[in-house]
């Protein structure tokens, strides 16, 4: 099976998948990225639902997680 990652013009990850497309990556890299994506989604949910505080989010992810929560709040009113 072929695994890939797709990046935008700023070299920001925008997609991962299997099959044709993007830059080929190893299965291990694919699984690592998938775990990171799922973990970040869980953190967004927990922060949004006030189950955790921003201080409990890993430092290197705080800005992104906070932005995603703010975007969710804006969409949901």
C-alpha positions in Angstrom: 0.0 0.0 0.0 1.2 3.5 -0.8 0.8 6.3 1.9 1.1 10.0 1.2 1.1 13.4 2.8 0.0 16.5 1.0 1.3 20.0 1.8 0.2 23.5 0.8 2.5 26.2 -0.6 3.6 27.1 3.0 4.7 23.5 3.5 1.8 23.0 6.0 0.3 19.5 6.1 -3.2 19.6 4.6 -3.9 15.9 4.0 -2.8 12.4 4.5 -4.1 9.3 2.8 -3.5 6.1 0.9 -3.1 5.6 -2.8 -2.1 8.1 -5.5 -1.4 11.7 -4.5 0.9 13.9 -2.5 4.4 13.0 -1.4 5.0 9.3 -0.6 5.7 8.6 3.1 6.3 5.4 5.1 3.5 3.6 6.9 5.1 4.6 10.2 5.1 8.3 9.2 1.4 7.9 8.1 0.5 6.3 11.5 2.4 9.0 13.4 0.6 11.8 11.5 -2.8 10.1 12.0 -2.2 9.8 15.7 -1.2 13.5 15.9 -4.3 14.5 14.0 -6.6 12.5 16.2 -4.9 13.7 19.4 -5.3 17.4 18.3 -9.0 16.8 17.5 -9.5 15.3 21.0 -7.7 18.3 22.5 -9.9 20.7 20.6 -13.0 18.9 21.8 -11.8 18.9 25.4 -10.8 22.5 25.4 -14.1 23.5 23.7 -16.1 21.6 26.3 -13.9 23.1 29.1 -12.7 19.6 30.2 -9.1 20.9 30.1 -7.4 24.3 30.2 -5.0 25.7 27.5 -2.2 25.1 30.0 -2.8 21.3 29.6 -2.2 21.4 25.9 1.4 20.8 24.8 3.2 24.1 24.3 4.0 23.5 20.6 0.3 22.9 19.8 -1.3 25.6 21.9 -1.6 28.3 19.2 -3.2 25.8 16.7 -5.6 24.3 19.3 -6.7 27.6 20.6 -7.3 28.9 17.0 -9.3 25.8 16.1 -11.5 26.2 19.2 -12.0 29.9 18.4 -13.0 28.9 14.8 -15.5 26.3 16.2 -17.0 28.9 18.6 -17.4 31.3 15.7 -19.1 28.7 13.5 -21.4 27.5 16.3 -22.2 30.9 17.6 
